[in-house]
Amino acid sequence: MKYAIVIEKGSKSFGAYAPDLPGCAVVGESRREVIKLIQEAIELHLQSLKEHGEEIPPPASSFDFVEVAA
């Protein structure tokens, strides 16, 4: 499965979360690290849902860009 993730750059770190998996979020020192961490977090999140007999939400979010005048 492929889940959309959002990566945000802070002043000293990066954060990432999966909109389709509430509570699944990570923080890292670099973009590369945060991508690795969110992938691991998603896998653990899905494993936990399975172990507790909960439904795994299907990927539903998507993303796009809009152009605006600055």
HUBEL-V180934 format. One record per residue. N is the residue number from 0. BURIAL is I if it has 16 or more other ideal C-beta (glycine too) atoms within 10 Angstrom, else O. D_FIRST is the distance of its C-alpha to the first C-alpha in Angstrom with 1 decimal. Layout:
n | burial | d_first
N | BURIAL | D_FIRST
N | BURIAL | D_FIRST
//
This chain:
n | burial | d_first
0 | O | 0.0
1 | O | 3.8
2 | I | 6.5
3 | O | 10.0
4 | I | 12.6
5 | O | 16.3
6 | O | 18.7
7 | O | 22.3
8 | O | 25.3
9 | O | 28.0
10 | O | 31.6
11 | O | 30.9
12 | O | 27.2
13 | I | 23.7
14 | I | 21.4
15 | I | 17.8
16 | I | 15.9
17 | I | 12.7
18 | O | 14.3
19 | I | 12.0
20 | I | 12.8
21 | O | 16.6
22 | O | 18.3
23 | I | 15.6
24 | I | 17.7
25 | I | 19.3
26 | I | 22.3
27 | I | 23.3
28 | O | 26.1
29 | O | 24.4
30 | O | 21.5
31 | O | 20.4
32 | O | 20.7
33 | I | 18.9
34 | I | 15.8
35 | O | 16.0
36 | I | 16.8
37 | I | 14.1
38 | O | 11.4
39 | O | 13.5
40 | I | 14.1
41 | I | 10.6
42 | O | 10.3
43 | O | 13.8
44 | I | 13.3
45 | I | 10.8
46 | O | 13.2
47 | O | 16.1
48 | O | 14.9
49 | O | 14.7
50 | O | 18.0
51 | O | 19.6
52 | O | 18.7
53 | O | 16.9
54 | O | 14.3
55 | O | 10.8
56 | I | 10.6
57 | O | 8.2
58 | O | 7.4
59 | O | 10.9
60 | O | 12.5
61 | O | 13.4
62 | O | 16.1
63 | O | 19.2
64 | O | 22.6
65 | O | 26.0
66 | O | 29.3
67 | O | 32.2
68 | O | 35.7
69 | O | 36.4
//
